[in-house]
Amino acid sequence: MAVEVDPEACERTPEAVRTALQRRPDWLRAFEQDWLSAAADFDQAALAGVVDKWFPFACACATPGYLDDVEHTVKRLAEGDTEGMVFRDEDGGAYDAENNPVDVLGRG
């Protein structure tokens, strides 16, 4: 994936998070449920926690092209198209879809 999430793509405010999450209605509904639960208790710390929890999701939505790339990759995987994809193990090793090591640095 070429596009990375821009951590400055969204302001860390309830309004900005809500606006950004409109790109993903399922995320927006979950944010609003969390927000209403915290608001029902008049718990300012809990409200700030909701914003903190959903802020990375909002940045993902607000970063131009990021979710498009993710959705395209998911579609390719669902169709069995892994051509050119590189997968990484927990140590950072690169492999193709058949679990063959891949030289991503172009050496040897």
GIDA-V636615 format. One line per field, one symbol per residue. ss: DSSP state (A for helix, B for strand, O for the rest). psi: psi as a letter, one per 20 degrees, with the letter a starting at -180 (. if undefined). burial: I if it has 16 or more other C-alpha atoms within 10 Angstrom, else O. Layout:
ss=???
psi=???
burial=???
This chain:
ss=OOOOOOOOOOOOOAAAAAAAAAAOAAAAAAAAAAAAAAAAOOOAAAAAAAAAAAAAAAAAAAOOOAAAAAAAAAAAAAOOOOOOOOBBOOOOOBBOOOOOBOOOOOOO
psi=phpqpoijiqqmqgggggghihhnhhggggghggghghhhjlnghhghhggggighgghghiopighggghgggggghijojpiqpqqaijjqpqahjkpqpniijp.
burial=OOOOIOIOIIOIOIOIIIOIIOOOOOIIOOIOOIIOOIOOOOOOOIIOOIIOOIIIIIIIIIIOOIIOOOOOIOOOOOOOOOOOOIIOOOOOOIIIOOOOOOOOOOOO
